[in-house]
């Protein structure tokens, strides 16, 4: 069995939904630029050596349709001999893409692959275009929870597991503080590929014109922020509820990719591997409280690896909602690690955004670069998944 190694991991900055730096730029343009940036980082690799490109996307339709993997591969200048595919496991799609590429290389079916995710929620928002739920499931009471709103599931978790509004708001506040400090310290510069983006303005003649600019930093961080102001916000999901914009992830645009290859190939071309995805697991849970997925997926992947939480140096647990992230952290028994800065040390999706199918690859890039700074050995990327699932991957630095 071949050893599948990651030799580079990069991401675009995260752009706020509809108002951010990527809102007027197509997702394929973003993904193509990040792919090109990834390849530029490894000049020793010949483009024709890339066998396949796997792109995670939660809503592969409209501007994101017609097989993102193939479109982005060709748009980035890879030869027609490089194939492409799109995978969808909602919020874990980017991590799933990396897992699929890892498995394929280990099986000896491929030598060099690119895997990651791309999602432009400003163009294709949550729910996609024309959603048509199965009437026999949605309306007869047999399986309506499959289609329940993500915000409602977050309210369910908060109520069922007694996650207080104050704790959720404090979690959101800390996410923004950490992200602000990370950006101020320049921690994300190494992992970010700047993207040439566009914005539209009306000139002095009243004509609508498109302007080009370079977008090179996450723009969703809300800092300074105050708990008193956060407490005034109302929930859009439930009358008198506690899930608000202050303690939920932001809808975001972005792309992120990893370059993977066999250890033998890396040695042959003179590239130093940085990490490997050693273990990966998915786990199912009740759809109406889908956010608890990491509480099932993380123990499952740890058992698979024969490890315990104390063996993990760093965690990136997606902050889809503060309620579900807090519950998962508490259920696994690692709340002390949150306070110590070993979980989401540079902020999470509440501050930096959650570009759905891109998130697993985005968190991977953030994790690997932070592990490199800390000289850490093992790290976990995990997230909840719409429909009632969780995913988790254990990365080992090399």
VENSULWO-V206811 format. One record per residue. N is the residue number from 1. SS is DSSP state (H for helix, E for strand, - for the rest). Layout:
BEGIN
N/SS, N/SS
END
This chain:
BEGIN
1/-, 2/-, 3/-, 4/E, 5/E, 6/E, 7/E, 8/E, 9/E, 10/E, 11/E, 12/-, 13/-, 14/-, 15/E, 16/E, 17/-, 18/-, 19/-, 20/-, 21/-, 22/-, 23/-, 24/-, 25/-, 26/-, 27/H, 28/H, 29/H, 30/H, 31/H, 32/H, 33/H, 34/H, 35/H, 36/H, 37/H, 38/H, 39/H, 40/H, 41/H, 42/-, 43/-, 44/-, 45/-, 46/-, 47/H, 48/H, 49/H, 50/-, 51/-, 52/E, 53/E, 54/E, 55/E, 56/E, 57/-, 58/-, 59/-, 60/-, 61/-, 62/H, 63/H, 64/H, 65/-, 66/-, 67/-, 68/H, 69/H, 70/H, 71/H, 72/H, 73/H, 74/H, 75/H, 76/-, 77/-, 78/-, 79/-, 80/-, 81/-, 82/-, 83/E, 84/E, 85/E, 86/E, 87/E, 88/-, 89/-, 90/H, 91/H, 92/H, 93/H, 94/H, 95/H, 96/H, 97/H, 98/H, 99/H, 100/H, 101/H, 102/H, 103/H, 104/H, 105/H, 106/H, 107/-, 108/-, 109/-, 110/-, 111/-, 112/E, 113/E, 114/E, 115/E, 116/E, 117/E, 118/E, 119/E, 120/E, 121/-, 122/-, 123/-, 124/-, 125/-, 126/-, 127/-, 128/-, 129/-, 130/-, 131/-, 132/-, 133/-, 134/-, 135/H, 136/H, 137/H, 138/H, 139/-, 140/-, 141/-, 142/-, 143/-, 144/H, 145/H, 146/H, 147/H, 148/-, 149/-, 150/H, 151/H, 152/H, 153/H, 154/H, 155/H, 156/H, 157/H, 158/H, 159/H, 160/H, 161/-, 162/-, 163/-, 164/-, 165/H, 166/H, 167/H, 168/H, 169/H, 170/H, 171/H, 172/H, 173/H, 174/H, 175/H, 176/H, 177/H, 178/H, 179/H, 180/H, 181/H, 182/H, 183/H, 184/H, 185/-, 186/-, 187/-, 188/-, 189/-, 190/-, 191/-, 192/E, 193/-, 194/-, 195/E, 196/E, 197/E, 198/E, 199/E, 200/E, 201/E, 202/E, 203/-, 204/-, 205/-, 206/-, 207/-, 208/E, 209/E, 210/E, 211/E, 212/E, 213/E, 214/E, 215/E, 216/-, 217/-, 218/-, 219/-, 220/-, 221/-, 222/-, 223/-, 224/-, 225/-, 226/-, 227/H, 228/H, 229/H, 230/H, 231/-, 232/-, 233/-, 234/-, 235/-, 236/-, 237/-, 238/-, 239/-, 240/-, 241/-, 242/-, 243/-, 244/-, 245/H, 246/H, 247/H, 248/E, 249/-, 250/-, 251/E, 252/E, 253/E, 254/E, 255/E, 256/E, 257/E, 258/E, 259/E, 260/E, 261/E, 262/E, 263/H, 264/H, 265/H, 266/H, 267/H, 268/H, 269/H, 270/-, 271/-, 272/-, 273/-, 274/-, 275/E, 276/E, 277/E, 278/E, 279/E, 280/E, 281/E, 282/E, 283/E, 284/E, 285/-, 286/-, 287/H, 288/H, 289/H, 290/H, 291/H, 292/H, 293/H, 294/H, 295/H, 296/H, 297/H, 298/H, 299/H, 300/H, 301/H, 302/H, 303/H, 304/H, 305/H, 306/-, 307/-, 308/-, 309/H, 310/H, 311/H, 312/-, 313/-, 314/E, 315/E, 316/E, 317/E, 318/-, 319/-, 320/-, 321/E, 322/H, 323/H, 324/H, 325/H, 326/H, 327/H, 328/H, 329/H, 330/H, 331/H, 332/H, 333/-, 334/-, 335/H, 336/H, 337/H, 338/H, 339/H, 340/-, 341/-, 342/-, 343/E, 344/-, 345/-, 346/-, 347/-, 348/-, 349/H, 350/H, 351/H, 352/H, 353/-, 354/E, 355/-, 356/H, 357/H, 358/H, 359/H, 360/H, 361/H, 362/H, 363/H, 364/H, 365/H, 366/H, 367/H, 368/H, 369/H, 370/H, 371/H, 372/H, 373/H, 374/H, 375/-, 376/-, 377/-, 378/E, 379/E, 380/E, 381/E, 382/E, 383/E, 384/E, 385/E, 386/-, 387/-, 388/-, 389/E, 390/E, 391/E, 392/E, 393/E, 394/E, 395/E, 396/E, 397/E, 398/-
END
